Amino acid sequence: MLLYSISGPYERYLNFIGMFYELFVILVALILVILVIRKYQEKKHKLTLYLLIIFILYLLAVVFSWLSKVFVVLRLDEVVGEYTIGGIFYYRIASFRFSEFLVCIAIVLSYIFKVEIFQEEYNKTQKILLIIYSAITSFYVLVIYDPGDTELSILLDAIAFLLVFILMTGVYIPFMYRAIEAYRGVQEKVYKTGFLALAIMS
């Protein structure tokens, strides 16, 4: 079982509230995905495709996060074995590992998106570091895991979150800086709106 999943009625109540909040987030994200799909169908631009895939990955990440709360509310960890085939998937969803993995992929695509917009070519050092770090992080998030009620399992989950957070910070802070810089450097309203949207997204 998970230490934080079935601790009592109060925890289940918090997850029940979280279910509705994330359901709202899913609906908003779904609307954004539909809008980007329509935009892509109009012009079929490569950058729009990148943006669409990024949004879909984040949408799926929120869906898995929502499922984790459903699992807690339904008390499924009382019936799912920790080391069964189903348990392998169940506990990785319940511990947000699938969500974190999808976020890792979205972050890497966001880096490619940033380079395509703001740079003429890849910085070789940055590219190599990103490939190595994102590969290690993705492997850790999916594989290095302990479903038991131990301090080790909490530590492993905390490290997984930290690794993803570092990856996100390393990509999105420069992304946001470039977008704000571009926003200030253009006069056309259409471009200013686009760069502002990118800054907010990052």
N, C-alpha and C positions, 0 to 999 in steps of 0.2 A: 504494500500500500504506500501511498504518498503521505508524508508528514502533514502536508498542508491541505489535503483533499477532504478528508472526513474527520474534522476536528470537533464538529458540533453544529447545532442548528444555526448559530450566528454566522459561521463561515459559509454554510450552504446558502444562507440568506444573502450574503454579500455577493456570492457568485451568481445567484438568481438575478440580482440587480444588474450585475455586470453583463449578463446574457442580453438583457434588453438594450443596454448602452451599445454593446458591440453589434447587435442586430441593426441598430440605427446607423452605425458606422459602415456596416456592410451595404446597406441600402444606398447610402451616399456614394460609397466607392463604386457600387454597381452602376449608378447613374453616370459617374465620371468615365467609367470604362465604356459604356454605351456611346457617350459623346465622342470619345477618342476613336472608337470603331467607326463612327459616321465620318469623322474627319479623315481617317485613313482611307475609307472607301472613296472619298472625293478625290484625293490626290495620290494615294499610295506612296507616300514619301517614306524613305528608310527611317528617318528620325521619328516620324509619327509611329511607325511600327515598334521602334525601341520603347517609346513612351507607353504604348499600349501594353506591351509585354510587362514592363515595370509595374504598371497599375494593376494588371491581372495578378502578378506575383504577390503584391501587397494585399490585394483583395483576398487571395487564397490564404495568406498568412493570418489575416483577421478571422477568416472562416474557421481555421484550425484553432485559433485562440478562443473563439466562441464555442467550438465543440468541447474544448477542455473544461469550460464552465458548465456545459450541459452534463458532462461526465460526473462532475463533482455534485451537482444538484441531484442527479439520478443515482448517486452512490455506486457507480459501476465498479469502482476499485474493490468493492466487497465481493464481486463475482468473477472478475478477470484475473487469471493467474499471472504472477509477475514474470515468469520465464516461459510462458506459452507463446505460440505464434501470434495469437491475438494480442497478448500482453506486450510484445515487442512494439507493435504499432500504437496500442492504447496508451502506454506510459510515455511514449515520445510525443504523442499529441497532448496528453495531460500536462506534461512538463514544458510545453511550448517548443519542443525541439524541432518539430516540423515547421512551425511558424518561423523560427530563427533560421532554419535552412533556406526557406523561401526568401527571407529577407536578405540573406547573404547573396543569393543569385541576383536579386533586384538591385542590390548595391553595386555589384560588378557591372551590370548592364547600365546603371546610372553613370558609372565612370566612363564607359564607352560613349554614352550619350553626351557627357560633358566634353570629352575630347573631340567628338564630331562637331560640336557647336563652337567651342571656344579655342581649339588648338588646331594647328595645321598637321601635326603628327604626334605620335605617342612619345612621351618621355620614357626611354628604355628602362631606366632604373626604377621609376615609379611602376611601370608595367610589370616588371619582374617581381618586385616586392608585393604588388597587389595579387598577382597570380599565386605566389607562394603562400601569402598570408590567408587569402580567401580559401585556398585549397585546404590548408591546415584547419582553419575555422570550420569549414563545412564538414570535414571529416570528424572533427571533435564533436560538433553539435549532433551529428547523427549516430556516431559509434561509441564515443566515450560516455557511458551512462550507467548509473546504478539505480534500479527501481526500488531498492530497499528503504526502510525507515531508518536511515543512518545520517550522521553528520557528513559522511563522505558524499552521499547523494546530493545534499544541499550544496556542498562545496563545488561539486562538479557542475551543477546547474548554474551556480553563480559565476563560475569561470566561463561557461558557455555564453551567458548573457554579456559578460565583460568583453569577450573576444568579438562578439557581434557589434557591441557598442563602439569599440575601438575602430573596427572596420567602417562602420557607419560615419563616425566622426571624421576619419581620415579622408573619406570621399566627399561627404556632403558639405563640410565647412568650406573647402576650396571651391566647390560647386556654387555655394551660396555667394561667396565673395566675388567670383567671376560674373554671376548673374546680376548682382547689385552694381558691379562696376560697369557692365554693359548697359544696364538700365539707365544709369546716370550719363552714359556717353552718347545716347541716341536721342533724337528729337521727335521722330515719328511716333504717333500715339500707338499704332499697332505693335511696333517693336517694343516700345516701353512696357506695354501691357504684357507681352509675351515674356520678356525678361523678368518682370515683376512676378509673374506666375511661376517661373522656374525658381526664383529665389524663395518664394513661399513654399513650393513643393520640396525644396531641399531642406 
